């Protein structure tokens, strides 16, 4: 059951000695009940959800209540404090450990989501034209995906031309695609409840040698990290494998984010592949490898694949070529 309740309240209550219960807005009760085999109870908008929760639970006097603090805003936390009498403790680290190792079924779903991401970026490639804007291409990508049954992207699709790509999280707009420049695509899709995430940077026309050099440095950094990953190394060592390449080339200050993030049901999950994180990489972990070089007013390059750790290496979910692709317009 997957639902965004918006401003309404939705909680899953899990008990030690009896079946769980799901609390949802009344308009979601039928849909949730059709796919779950435990009780679902709801409330209408005119009801006080906290009073409804308290009335619907057999016991609210547990001495300790575990909650995912990362998913609780102040309103939710204060509301739950009116329901339960005990002490709240953070469940997030436990949930992270549960989710960090993916099952074979989860990995298969993410392989499918990766295949769809490859399809999406290639729709973008097919629409590269100097007559198109960044948002024009995004519209074509998302329309094309809807036609093959994908109704949700993992996040706001990014298509960034020229200097706009020098912002790691640039905002696409009405900028027309620039000739003799680089064009960055960052996108992903949701399939069967699991996400994909990939970035490709391509050449439009004939960019100058400086831009090509920056691209090749970034590619070397990514390939070095991908080749380094295996069970037993640490997250910080994986980050360093890529970062050292960029630093030795003289552009370390322009790689200003972590190398990667976990993903699965969410696009940003535990763990962070970054400096200072000594988490030991294990088989079944899934995360991104996305070095970038962003030089303001000059060039922005990022190359990203997500994948899963095998018994002796790392397999990526996305397979669109990474040698610099050229599009004549």
Buried (B, 14 or more C-beta within 10 A) or exposed (E): BEBEEEEBBBBEBEEEEEEEBBBBBBEBBEBBBEEBEBBBBBBEEEEEBBEBBEEBBEEBEBEEBBBBEEEBEEEBEEBBEEBBEEEBEEBBEEBBEEBBBBEEEBBEBBBBBBBBBBBBBBBBBEBBBEEBBBBBBBBBBBEBBEEEEBEBBBBEBBBBBBBBBBBBEBEBEEBBBBBEBBBBBBBBBBBEEBBBBBBBBBBBBEBEEEBBEBBBBBBBBBBBBBEBBBBEBBBBBBBBBBBBBBBEBEBBEBBEBBBBBBBBBEBEBBBBBBEEBEBEBEBBBBBBBBBBBBBEEBBBBBBBBBBBBBEEBBBBBBEBEBEBBEBEE
